[in-house]
Amino acid sequence: MLLTVFLRHDQSQNMEQLQGRLDDADWWHGFPPEGCEVVSWVVAMGVGQIVTLRLPVARLAAVNVELERRAWGVFTTEFYPTYDFVPVRERLTRESDARRAAVSS
């Protein structure tokens, strides 16, 4: 499965405080947990960090636990199960093209 996680910084703390808490929690080594692949990790200004992970469904609880253990007090989090829409979009485009060709014939 794919899981997109929004990490919104606690804006009551400055970056030095946030980085200190992340260091204390071993964030950079402990997240994501083993068995999870980082598909993308971007910063969206005004939003925060957006992380998309690929993981087996059985690892979902481990992701949740690691966020609770390591991100608490630094980020608020939002989770969105996601999937790759590109193949679906390509199929829908082909189907649309076929329908349009049939109408114009």
N, C-alpha and C positions, 0 to 999 in steps of 0.2 A: 504494500500500500504506500501511497504518498501522504505525508502529513505536513501541512504548512503551519508554522508556528510564528505568531507575531510576538516579538519581545519589545515591550514599550518600557523605556527607562523611567525609573523613579526620578522625576524632575525636581524633587526636593533635595537631591544630593548632587554634588558636583562630580565631574568625571574622576577626579582623584579618589573620592569616597567610593564611587561605584567600582572602579578598578580594584581598589583594596578589598572590597567585599567579594568580588569575583575571584581574586587571588586566594583569599582565605578559604573559599569554597572549592578551590581547584577546578574552577569552571572550564578553563581552556583545555584541560586534560580529561575532564569527566563528562563533558557534553559534546556531542551526543553519546549515549552509551554504546557499548560494543554491539555489533549486529545492525547498526543503522548507518546508512550512507548519506552524506551531505550532498544533495543534488544542487542546491544553490544557497547562498547566504549573502544577502544584500542589505544595505542600509537604505531606507527610504526616508528622506528628510521629512520631518514632521510626523512620521509614524514610528520609526525605530528600526530594529533589525527584523528581517523576515527570513526565516530559515525553512527550507523545504527538505524534508528527509524522505528517503526510501527505506522501508523497513518491513519485516514480516509482521503480520497482525499480532503475533504472539509477543512482540517487543513493545507494543504500545504502552503497556503499564510501566515498563522500564523507563521509557521516555518521560512519562508523567512523574515518576519517582525522582528521576535525576533533576528535572526542573524544580520540583519541590525542594529537593535537597540543596541545589546549587544556585538557583536563581532567585530564591525567596528574598525579598527586600531590595532587590536590584531591578527586577523587571515585573511588570504585570504581563500576563500571557493570554493569548487567544489561540485556539486550535481549530484547524479546518482540514478535515480529510479531503484530499484532492486527487485528481487524476490527470494524466496527460491528454489534453484535448486535441493536440495536433493531428493524430491519426483520424479522429472523429471528424474534425473540420475538413480534412482532405477527402474523406469519404463523402461527406455532405456536399462538398463542392462538385465532386464528380457526378453525384446523383442530380444535383441542380443543373449541371451542364447537360446531362442526358435528357432531363425533362424539357429544358429549353430547346434543345435540338429537335426533339420529337414534335414540339408545338410548331416550330418554324418549318417543318418538313411538309 
